[in-house]
Amino acid sequence: MSSHAGQIDHHHDPSTSTGIPNKKLMFWAFLASDCMFFGTLISTHLVYRQHPPPETHDPTKVFDISLTSFSTFILLMSSLMMALAVNAIQRGNVRATRSSLLVTILFGLIFLGCQVFEFTDFVYEKHMTLTNSIFGSTFFTLTGTHGTHVAIGVLWLGLMYVRSFKPAGAHGSAWLVRTFAHVLVFAAAAALMFIFIVPGVLHIFISGHSAGDFLSHNAGPLAGEAVALALLWVFARPRGPVEFDERHAIDVESMGLYWHFVDIVWIVIFTAVYLLEYI
């Protein structure tokens, strides 16, 4: 922990006349534009919902509200962990920041895995696709866009996590190669988690298949995940002082603003797209 923890240094991020750092002010402007973008998508879905054509699927027969409620809870808990990460870096506690970032990443991957499972079920079991109904078009466009935002957020969190290991005064090709390898391993672990492992686990609980079926069908991804996690543990071993400290709090705060925004948008989507169908 830094000896001057608690004193946030914005020397490299000059504040505007409003007293808000430039990075944060520009990020608020970006989020405002993204808010209008999601507002358009949500409004479009609600408008077409009022006048569905005859071939439109019955949402209550397509949705699995318990699964979506679970993924919503997971995403909300990720906001708590993101807030803890911001608080930790403001106090100069890099170790706690990393732990909170990792849990936030894990929750984000679980949410994405639930969405992969849900989309697969809708397409192959419920036969609702992007092109065979207006409801499917607006639903997949809206929720898919939000899922893309979550995936970008997970990538950003991962890059911030890797960045926190940069040694103090590091320069040259050796550090760049190590960082590039760290990012690749992290990306592989994340992809295996939300594409194969989380959907596979959900398939066991929802479809009633045995754990043996899961292991036999996902032996490759599980082995790859084990190797990736082992390598991440090696990369995370202490190697002396790091450059990352409370002076970088503004970067973590900006990332936190994005993550909280994504969570708030999902609350609106969950209410307008899912819950509204059961009222």
VENNORVEN-V785522 format. One record per residue. N is the residue number from 0. RES is the residue in one small letter. D_CENTER is the distance of its C-alpha to the mean C-alpha in Angstrom with 2 decimals. Layout:
BEGIN
N;RES;D_CENTER / N;RES;D_CENTER
END
This chain:
BEGIN
0;m;27.36 / 1;s;28.86 / 2;s;32.25 / 3;h;31.39 / 4;a;28.24 / 5;g;27.71 / 6;q;29.24 / 7;i;26.50 / 8;d;27.92 / 9;h;27.15 / 10;h;29.94 / 11;h;27.78 / 12;d;26.08 / 13;p;29.09 / 14;s;28.85 / 15;t;30.17 / 16;s;33.04 / 17;t;30.66 / 18;g;29.80 / 19;i;26.11 / 20;p;24.95 / 21;n;24.75 / 22;k;21.16 / 23;k;20.07 / 24;l;22.51 / 25;m;21.37 / 26;f;17.73 / 27;w;19.00 / 28;a;20.93 / 29;f;17.99 / 30;l;16.10 / 31;a;19.47 / 32;s;19.77 / 33;d;16.34 / 34;c;17.48 / 35;m;20.60 / 36;f;18.86 / 37;f;16.94 / 38;g;20.21 / 39;t;22.04 / 40;l;19.94 / 41;i;20.13 / 42;s;23.82 / 43;t;24.56 / 44;h;23.25 / 45;l;25.31 / 46;v;28.37 / 47;y;28.54 / 48;r;27.95 / 49;q;31.25 / 50;h;33.26 / 51;p;31.96 / 52;p;34.18 / 53;p;35.99 / 54;e;33.79 / 55;t;30.58 / 56;h;28.91 / 57;d;29.14 / 58;p;25.58 / 59;t;26.68 / 60;k;27.72 / 61;v;24.53 / 62;f;21.81 / 63;d;21.12 / 64;i;20.51 / 65;s;20.21 / 66;l;17.28 / 67;t;15.45 / 68;s;16.50 / 69;f;15.12 / 70;s;11.57 / 71;t;12.02 / 72;f;13.33 / 73;i;10.53 / 74;l;8.04 / 75;l;11.05 / 76;m;11.66 / 77;s;8.44 / 78;s;10.05 / 79;l;13.14 / 80;m;11.98 / 81;m;10.72 / 82;a;14.20 / 83;l;15.85 / 84;a;14.53 / 85;v;16.05 / 86;n;19.14 / 87;a;19.57 / 88;i;19.61 / 89;q;21.95 / 90;r;24.25 / 91;g;24.05 / 92;n;22.68 / 93;v;20.71 / 94;r;20.61 / 95;a;19.06 / 96;t;16.48 / 97;r;15.50 / 98;s;15.49 / 99;s;13.27 / 100;l;10.71 / 101;l;10.99 / 102;v;10.67 / 103;t;7.53 / 104;i;6.13 / 105;l;8.21 / 106;f;7.24 / 107;g;3.63 / 108;l;6.12 / 109;i;8.64 / 110;f;7.37 / 111;l;7.22 / 112;g;10.47 / 113;c;11.94 / 114;q;11.56 / 115;v;13.20 / 116;f;15.84 / 117;e;16.43 / 118;f;16.94 / 119;t;19.17 / 120;d;21.16 / 121;f;21.67 / 122;v;22.96 / 123;y;25.07 / 124;e;26.18 / 125;k;26.27 / 126;h;27.11 / 127;m;25.06 / 128;t;23.91 / 129;l;22.99 / 130;t;26.70 / 131;n;28.83 / 132;s;28.38 / 133;i;27.49 / 134;f;25.22 / 135;g;23.31 / 136;s;23.11 / 137;t;21.77 / 138;f;19.40 / 139;f;17.76 / 140;t;17.76 / 141;l;16.11 / 142;t;13.47 / 143;g;12.93 / 144;t;12.53 / 145;h;9.90 / 146;g;8.03 / 147;t;8.75 / 148;h;7.40 / 149;v;3.79 / 150;a;5.04 / 151;i;6.85 / 152;g;4.79 / 153;v;3.99 / 154;l;7.60 / 155;w;8.74 / 156;l;8.02 / 157;g;9.79 / 158;l;12.49 / 159;m;13.08 / 160;y;13.51 / 161;v;15.91 / 162;r;17.61 / 163;s;18.52 / 164;f;20.90 / 165;k;22.99 / 166;p;26.56 / 167;a;28.63 / 168;g;30.77 / 169;a;29.17 / 170;h;30.20 / 171;g;31.37 / 172;s;30.25 / 173;a;29.80 / 174;w;26.82 / 175;l;25.25 / 176;v;25.77 / 177;r;24.30 / 178;t;21.15 / 179;f;20.83 / 180;a;21.32 / 181;h;18.74 / 182;v;16.06 / 183;l;17.34 / 184;v;17.32 / 185;f;13.77 / 186;a;12.74 / 187;a;15.16 / 188;a;13.97 / 189;a;10.34 / 190;a;11.98 / 191;l;14.53 / 192;m;12.34 / 193;f;10.52 / 194;i;13.54 / 195;f;16.35 / 196;i;16.07 / 197;v;13.98 / 198;p;15.82 / 199;g;18.98 / 200;v;18.85 / 201;l;18.32 / 202;h;21.23 / 203;i;23.40 / 204;f;22.99 / 205;i;23.29 / 206;s;25.85 / 207;g;27.85 / 208;h;27.93 / 209;s;28.78 / 210;a;26.87 / 211;g;29.36 / 212;d;28.26 / 213;f;24.64 / 214;l;25.92 / 215;s;28.31 / 216;h;25.92 / 217;n;23.07 / 218;a;25.24 / 219;g;24.15 / 220;p;20.35 / 221;l;21.04 / 222;a;23.41 / 223;g;21.09 / 224;e;18.33 / 225;a;21.11 / 226;v;22.31 / 227;a;18.97 / 228;l;18.42 / 229;a;22.05 / 230;l;21.69 / 231;l;18.72 / 232;w;21.07 / 233;v;23.82 / 234;f;21.90 / 235;a;21.02 / 236;r;24.72 / 237;p;26.34 / 238;r;28.28 / 239;g;29.73 / 240;p;28.80 / 241;v;25.64 / 242;e;25.32 / 243;f;22.13 / 244;d;23.25 / 245;e;23.33 / 246;r;24.41 / 247;h;20.82 / 248;a;19.65 / 249;i;19.46 / 250;d;16.77 / 251;v;14.56 / 252;e;15.60 / 253;s;14.66 / 254;m;11.10 / 255;g;11.25 / 256;l;12.82 / 257;y;10.16 / 258;w;7.47 / 259;h;10.42 / 260;f;11.42 / 261;v;8.49 / 262;d;9.27 / 263;i;12.91 / 264;v;12.86 / 265;w;11.62 / 266;i;14.50 / 267;v;16.82 / 268;i;15.84 / 269;f;16.21 / 270;t;19.54 / 271;a;20.88 / 272;v;20.01 / 273;y;20.17 / 274;l;22.22 / 275;l;24.67 / 276;e;25.91 / 277;y;27.18 / 278;i;29.06
END
